[in-house]
């Protein structure tokens, strides 16, 4: 089962506070453990939303919105993509994570949809299209 693990933003991360050398080393060692366990597929930290943009959709209309964005508690400061046995394993690995922020923080775990989750809407033709796309990006 694939999951995306979101490191939630804080006021510090939105202000662009850089991690200390000790925090970088501790997180690097944690990532090494994830890689050795065959769990980590990808992961990175994200710059503050002051450097971001959103694109809002309404039918054929597109509107670009410049950051920063409000509601810091709803923002993401980093992520991992993991391949785990189940949600319990993901939770156990998150519990081992060093605190990714200097103060209180949260990490959210979200399962990734698999093609098999889409039932009858996934025709053989549509499945083939998505499988070719996954192969082309190296995901397969």
C-alpha positions as CSV (number, residue, x, y, z in Angstrom):
1,X,0.0,0.0,0.0
2,X,1.4,3.4,-0.9
3,X,0.8,6.4,1.4
4,X,1.8,10.0,1.2
5,X,3.1,11.3,4.6
6,X,2.6,15.0,4.9
7,X,4.6,17.1,7.3
8,X,2.2,19.9,8.3
9,X,3.4,23.5,8.1
10,X,3.9,25.6,11.1
11,X,4.4,29.4,11.6
12,X,8.1,28.8,11.7
13,X,8.2,26.8,8.4
14,X,5.9,29.4,6.7
15,X,8.3,32.1,7.9
16,X,11.1,30.3,6.1
17,X,13.0,29.2,9.3
18,X,15.8,26.8,8.2
19,X,16.4,23.6,10.1
20,X,19.5,23.3,12.3
21,X,22.4,21.1,11.3
22,X,21.4,18.7,14.0
23,X,17.8,18.5,12.7
24,X,19.1,17.9,9.1
25,X,21.4,15.1,10.4
26,X,18.6,13.5,12.5
27,X,16.2,13.6,9.6
28,X,18.8,12.3,7.2
29,X,19.5,9.3,9.5
30,X,15.7,8.6,9.7
31,X,15.4,8.7,5.9
32,X,18.3,6.2,5.7
33,X,16.4,3.8,7.9
34,X,13.3,4.2,5.7
35,X,15.3,3.5,2.6
36,X,17.1,0.5,4.2
37,X,13.6,-0.9,5.2
38,X,12.5,-0.5,1.6
39,X,9.7,1.9,2.5
40,X,10.7,5.3,1.3
41,X,10.0,5.9,-2.4
42,X,10.5,9.7,-2.4
43,X,10.4,12.7,-0.1
44,X,11.3,16.4,0.2
45,X,10.8,19.6,2.1
46,X,8.7,22.3,0.6
47,X,9.5,26.0,0.6
48,X,7.0,28.4,2.3
49,X,3.8,29.3,0.5
50,X,5.1,32.9,0.1
51,X,7.0,31.3,-2.9
52,X,4.0,29.3,-4.1
53,X,1.0,29.7,-6.5
54,X,-2.4,28.1,-6.6
55,X,-4.5,27.6,-9.7
56,X,-8.3,27.8,-9.0
57,X,-10.5,25.9,-11.5
58,X,-14.2,26.7,-12.3
59,X,-15.3,25.0,-15.4
60,X,-13.0,26.3,-18.2
61,X,-11.9,29.2,-16.1
62,X,-8.4,29.3,-14.5
63,X,-7.3,31.8,-11.9
64,X,-3.8,32.0,-10.5
65,X,-3.5,32.9,-6.8
66,X,-0.2,34.1,-5.4
67,X,1.0,32.9,-2.0
68,X,1.4,33.2,0.9
69,X,-1.7,31.3,1.9
70,X,-3.6,31.6,5.2
71,X,-4.5,28.8,7.6
72,X,-1.0,27.6,8.3
73,X,-2.4,24.5,10.0
74,X,-3.8,23.3,6.7
75,X,-0.6,23.7,4.7
76,X,2.1,21.2,3.9
77,X,5.8,21.8,4.6
78,X,7.2,18.5,3.4
79,X,6.2,15.0,2.3
80,X,7.3,11.4,1.8
81,X,5.9,8.7,-0.4
82,X,6.1,5.3,1.2
83,X,5.3,1.8,0.3
84,X,4.1,0.1,3.5
85,X,2.3,-3.2,4.4
86,X,-0.7,-1.3,5.9
87,X,-1.6,1.9,7.8
88,X,-0.4,0.4,11.1
89,X,3.1,0.1,9.7
90,X,3.0,3.7,8.4
91,X,1.9,4.9,11.8
92,X,4.7,3.0,13.5
93,X,7.3,4.6,11.2
94,X,5.8,8.1,11.7
95,X,6.1,7.6,15.5
96,X,9.9,7.0,15.0
97,X,10.3,10.2,13.1
98,X,12.2,13.0,14.7
99,X,10.1,16.1,15.3
100,X,10.3,17.8,11.9
101,X,9.8,21.3,13.4
102,X,11.5,23.2,16.3
103,X,8.1,23.3,18.2
104,X,4.9,21.3,18.2
105,X,4.1,19.7,14.8
106,X,1.8,17.2,13.1
107,X,2.3,14.6,10.4
108,X,-0.6,13.3,8.3
109,X,-0.7,9.9,6.6
110,X,-2.9,9.5,3.5
111,X,-3.4,6.3,1.4
112,X,-2.9,6.7,-2.3
113,X,-5.6,5.5,-4.6
114,X,-4.7,2.4,-6.6
115,X,-6.3,1.7,-10.0
116,X,-8.2,-1.2,-8.5
117,X,-10.0,1.3,-6.2
118,X,-12.0,2.7,-9.1
119,X,-14.2,-0.3,-9.8
120,X,-16.4,-0.2,-12.9
121,X,-15.2,3.2,-13.9
122,X,-11.8,1.7,-14.8
123,X,-12.3,0.1,-18.2
124,X,-9.5,-2.0,-19.6
125,X,-8.7,0.9,-22.0
126,X,-8.5,3.4,-19.2
127,X,-6.4,1.0,-17.1
128,X,-4.0,0.6,-20.1
129,X,-3.7,4.3,-20.5
130,X,-2.8,4.8,-16.8
131,X,-0.5,1.8,-16.7
132,X,1.4,3.2,-19.7
133,X,1.7,6.6,-18.0
134,X,3.0,4.9,-14.8
135,X,5.6,2.9,-16.9
136,X,6.7,6.1,-18.7
137,X,7.4,7.9,-15.3
138,X,9.1,4.9,-13.8
139,X,6.4,4.2,-11.3
140,X,5.4,0.7,-12.5
